[in-house]
Amino acid sequence: MLRDGQISEAALVWREGLTEWQPINSVLPKLASIRQKEYLKFLGEPIPRGLTFEEAQQRLDALVADNPAKKLALERWDVLAEKRDAVVSYFERAEMKCPVSDFEIVPMLESIQATDPDQFASIPSYEIARFFKAHRDHRYWEDEEPTEAQKAVLRSKRIPYEGITKGQASELINTIYNAATEGQVRRLIFYGINAEGLTKKEACLIIDDYIASHPDAENDYQRWKMNGCPSM
């Protein structure tokens, strides 16, 4: 019932030998974590049903003991998994659909890692998201003629649409309504962050994260504005 989601880990249970009712998660053995299962799968190991946390950890410890190659491979996978989780979280927080499928994320991350393995772990999520956007699969409808609705929007903004495709029209309209604002772009440039192609929500997310990790950023930016935004 717990595995099926019918009850939560906080549900109280009792069995013979217990002095009082207790949360079910304190009675049942803790199952292997998702990350442990990923480690085992990456190393080509079978994952039996009901594998506990302790059993999984013992197997992992045994696999990497006195085996530098497997230990290095596991460390590499750990970096990839953390980066995968971070970029998936980025798209969720920016309220955007990830432009590549779940099956493509890790191979794409591996290709990025291969180009600069030493700096891979420090690449910010927004740069990886930019890479994903640039390398997404081309959709068949993008080469079709713009719809009448698209033409109407572009016409209302006095943007010529002769000779463009439906995909290009979609990008233009998305830029009109969702692109980062002038103020956001100015702030990101001050922070040394490339604002090209960012949406308002992405820019807001990046700015919030930057300020959270750089406590003096806001005061520095406001001083820069008060001085007339001099060239940097």
C-alpha positions as CSV (number, residue, x, y, z in Angstrom):
1,M,0.0,0.0,0.0
2,L,2.9,2.4,0.8
3,R,4.5,1.7,-2.6
4,D,1.2,2.1,-4.4
5,G,0.7,5.5,-2.7
6,Q,-2.5,4.4,-0.9
7,I,-0.9,5.5,2.4
8,S,1.9,7.9,3.3
9,E,5.1,7.3,5.3
10,A,3.5,9.2,8.2
11,A,0.7,6.6,8.6
12,L,0.7,5.0,12.0
13,V,1.0,1.2,12.3
14,W,1.2,-1.4,15.1
15,R,2.4,-5.0,15.2
16,E,3.1,-7.5,17.9
17,G,6.2,-6.5,19.9
18,L,5.7,-2.8,19.5
19,T,4.8,-0.8,22.7
20,E,2.8,1.8,20.8
21,W,1.7,2.9,17.3
22,Q,4.5,4.2,15.2
23,P,5.0,5.8,11.8
24,I,5.3,3.1,9.1
25,N,8.6,4.5,7.8
26,S,10.1,3.8,11.2
27,V,9.0,0.2,11.2
28,L,9.7,-0.8,7.6
29,P,13.2,-0.9,6.2
30,K,14.2,2.1,4.2
31,L,14.2,1.3,0.5
32,A,17.1,2.2,-1.8
33,S,17.0,5.8,-3.0
34,I,16.5,6.8,-6.6
35,R,20.1,8.0,-6.8
36,Q,21.4,4.6,-5.5
37,K,19.3,2.8,-8.1
38,E,20.7,5.1,-10.8
39,Y,24.3,4.3,-9.6
40,L,23.7,0.6,-9.8
41,K,22.0,0.8,-13.2
42,F,24.9,2.9,-14.5
43,L,27.3,0.2,-13.4
44,G,25.3,-2.4,-15.1
45,E,24.0,-4.0,-11.9
46,P,20.5,-5.6,-11.5
47,I,18.1,-3.9,-9.1
48,P,15.9,-6.5,-7.3
49,R,12.5,-5.4,-6.1
50,G,12.5,-4.3,-2.5
51,L,16.2,-3.5,-2.4
52,T,16.8,-1.6,0.8
53,F,19.0,1.5,1.3
54,E,21.6,-0.4,3.3
55,E,21.7,-3.3,0.8
56,A,22.2,-0.9,-2.1
57,Q,24.9,1.1,-0.3
58,Q,26.7,-2.2,0.6
59,R,26.6,-3.3,-3.1
60,L,27.9,0.1,-4.3
61,D,30.7,0.2,-1.7
62,A,31.7,-3.4,-2.8
63,L,31.6,-2.4,-6.5
64,V,34.0,0.5,-6.2
65,A,36.3,-1.0,-3.5
66,D,39.8,-1.4,-5.0
67,N,38.3,-0.5,-8.5
68,P,39.5,3.0,-9.4
69,A,37.9,2.8,-12.8
70,K,34.4,2.1,-11.5
71,K,34.9,4.7,-8.7
72,L,35.8,7.3,-11.3
73,A,32.9,6.4,-13.6
74,L,30.5,6.7,-10.6
75,E,31.9,10.1,-9.7
76,R,31.4,11.2,-13.3
77,W,27.9,9.9,-13.3
78,D,27.2,11.8,-10.1
79,V,28.2,15.1,-11.7
80,L,26.0,14.3,-14.7
81,A,23.0,13.4,-12.5
82,E,23.3,16.5,-10.4
83,K,23.5,18.7,-13.5
84,R,20.6,16.8,-15.0
85,D,18.4,17.5,-11.9
86,A,19.5,21.1,-11.9
87,V,18.6,21.8,-15.5
88,V,15.3,20.0,-15.2
89,S,14.5,22.1,-12.1
90,Y,15.5,25.2,-14.1
91,F,12.9,24.6,-16.8
92,E,10.3,23.8,-14.2
93,R,11.0,27.0,-12.2
94,A,10.9,29.0,-15.4
95,E,7.6,27.4,-16.3
96,M,9.0,26.1,-19.6
97,K,8.9,22.7,-21.2
98,C,12.3,21.2,-21.6
99,P,13.0,21.3,-25.4
100,V,14.6,17.9,-25.4
101,S,13.2,14.6,-24.3
102,D,14.1,12.8,-21.0
103,F,16.1,10.3,-23.0
104,E,18.2,13.0,-24.7
105,I,19.2,15.0,-21.6
106,V,22.0,12.9,-20.3
107,P,23.6,12.3,-23.8
108,M,23.5,16.0,-24.4
109,L,25.1,16.7,-21.0
110,E,27.8,14.1,-21.8
111,S,28.6,16.0,-25.1
112,I,28.9,19.2,-23.2
113,Q,31.0,17.6,-20.5
114,A,33.3,16.1,-23.2
115,T,34.2,19.6,-24.5
116,D,35.2,21.0,-21.1
117,P,35.3,18.3,-18.4
118,D,37.2,20.5,-15.9
119,Q,34.6,23.3,-16.0
120,F,31.5,21.2,-16.6
121,A,30.3,21.1,-13.0
122,S,30.4,24.9,-12.8
123,I,28.4,25.6,-16.0
124,P,25.2,27.4,-14.9
125,S,21.8,25.8,-15.7
126,Y,20.8,28.7,-17.9
127,E,23.7,28.1,-20.2
128,I,22.9,24.4,-20.5
129,A,19.2,25.4,-21.1
130,R,20.4,27.7,-23.9
131,F,22.3,24.7,-25.4
132,F,19.3,22.5,-25.2
133,K,17.1,25.1,-27.0
134,A,19.7,25.5,-29.8
135,H,19.9,21.7,-30.3
136,R,16.3,20.6,-30.0
137,D,14.8,18.5,-32.8
138,H,13.4,20.4,-35.8
139,R,9.6,20.0,-35.9
140,Y,7.9,19.3,-39.2
141,W,5.4,22.1,-39.0
142,E,8.0,24.8,-38.5
143,D,8.6,24.9,-42.3
144,E,5.0,25.5,-43.1
145,E,3.5,28.9,-44.0
146,P,2.5,31.1,-41.0
147,T,-1.1,30.8,-39.9
148,E,-3.6,33.6,-40.3
149,A,-3.6,34.2,-36.6
150,Q,0.2,34.6,-36.6
151,K,0.0,37.0,-39.5
152,A,-2.6,39.0,-37.7
153,V,-0.3,39.3,-34.6
154,L,2.7,40.3,-36.7
155,R,0.6,42.7,-38.8
156,S,-0.6,44.4,-35.6
157,K,3.0,44.9,-34.5
158,R,4.0,46.2,-38.0
159,I,6.4,43.3,-38.5
160,P,6.7,42.0,-42.1
161,Y,6.0,38.3,-42.4
162,E,6.4,37.7,-46.2
163,G,8.8,34.8,-46.8
164,I,9.0,33.6,-43.2
165,T,7.9,30.2,-41.9
166,K,5.5,29.2,-39.2
167,G,8.4,28.4,-36.9
168,Q,10.0,31.8,-37.5
169,A,6.7,33.5,-36.9
170,S,6.3,31.6,-33.6
171,E,9.7,32.7,-32.4
172,L,9.0,36.3,-33.3
173,I,5.7,36.3,-31.5
174,N,7.2,34.6,-28.5
175,T,9.9,37.3,-28.4
176,I,7.2,40.1,-28.6
177,Y,5.3,38.8,-25.6
178,N,7.7,36.7,-23.5
179,A,11.2,38.1,-24.1
180,A,13.2,39.5,-21.1
181,T,12.4,43.2,-20.5
182,E,14.8,46.0,-21.2
183,G,15.4,46.4,-17.4
184,Q,16.1,42.7,-17.0
185,V,18.5,42.7,-19.9
186,R,20.3,45.7,-18.5
187,R,20.7,44.1,-15.1
188,L,21.9,40.8,-16.6
189,I,24.5,42.6,-18.7
190,F,25.7,44.3,-15.5
191,Y,26.0,40.9,-13.9
192,G,28.0,39.7,-16.9
193,I,25.3,37.2,-18.0
194,N,24.3,36.8,-21.7
195,A,20.6,37.7,-21.9
196,E,20.1,36.6,-25.5
197,G,17.0,34.4,-26.0
198,L,15.9,34.5,-22.4
199,T,12.2,34.8,-21.5
200,K,10.9,37.2,-18.8
201,K,10.5,34.2,-16.4
202,E,14.0,32.9,-17.1
203,A,15.5,36.4,-16.6
204,C,13.6,36.8,-13.3
205,L,14.8,33.3,-12.1
206,I,18.4,34.0,-13.1
207,I,18.4,37.4,-11.4
208,D,16.9,36.1,-8.2
209,D,19.4,33.2,-8.1
210,Y,22.3,35.6,-8.8
211,I,21.3,38.0,-6.0
212,A,20.9,35.1,-3.6
213,S,24.4,34.0,-4.2
214,H,25.9,37.5,-4.5
215,P,24.7,39.6,-1.5
216,D,26.2,42.9,-2.7
217,A,24.8,42.5,-6.2
218,E,21.7,44.7,-5.7
219,N,23.6,47.6,-4.1
220,D,26.3,47.5,-6.8
221,Y,23.6,47.5,-9.5
222,Q,21.7,50.4,-7.9
223,R,25.0,52.5,-7.6
224,W,25.8,51.7,-11.2
225,K,22.3,53.0,-12.3
226,M,22.7,56.1,-10.1
227,N,25.9,56.9,-11.9
228,G,24.2,56.8,-15.3
229,C,24.9,53.2,-16.3
230,P,28.5,53.9,-17.5
231,S,30.0,51.5,-20.0
232,M,31.5,48.4,-18.4
